[in-house]
Amino acid sequence: MILGLISAALDVILAFIPKKLLLVIIIALIAAIYFGYVYEF
């Protein structure tokens, strides 16, 4: 059920956000998490 909600939410998000922009956001999030861990330790 949770997975169904997540996929439905992703469908709605993808309908409003272009794929390239989504890719940039994901990369930025990964980079932020990575650098956050690097600076913490």
C-alpha positions as MATLAB code, in Angstrom:
seq = 'MILGLISAALDVILAFIPKKLLLVIIIALIAAIYFGYVYEF';
ca = [
       0.000    0.000    0.000;
       2.816    2.401    0.901;
       4.603    1.561   -2.346;
       1.387    2.252   -4.242;
       1.126    5.674   -2.613;
       4.768    6.426   -3.401;
       4.393    5.438   -7.063;
       1.182    7.495   -7.332;
       2.992   10.482   -5.816;
       5.889    9.982   -8.240;
       3.454    9.894  -11.164;
       1.970   13.217  -10.056;
       5.414   14.757   -9.508;
       6.672   13.532  -12.889;
       3.578   14.991  -14.538;
       4.511   18.447  -13.220;
       8.327   18.334  -13.178;
      10.356   17.710  -16.347;
      12.574   14.625  -16.205;
      15.818   16.607  -16.630;
      14.979   18.894  -13.720;
      14.147   15.857  -11.577;
      17.516   14.310  -12.480;
      19.310   17.525  -11.470;
      17.421   17.596   -8.143;
      18.326   13.958   -7.411;
      22.001   14.563   -8.233;
      22.000   17.685   -6.035;
      20.456   15.725   -3.146;
      23.013   12.923   -3.477;
      25.855   15.465   -3.624;
      24.493   17.324   -0.570;
      24.207   14.073    1.421;
      27.675   12.941    0.311;
      29.362   16.248    1.159;
      27.394   16.439    4.409;
      28.849   13.087    5.498;
      32.326   14.083    4.365;
      32.274   17.299    6.390;
      30.798   15.637    9.484;
      33.512   12.988    9.803;
];
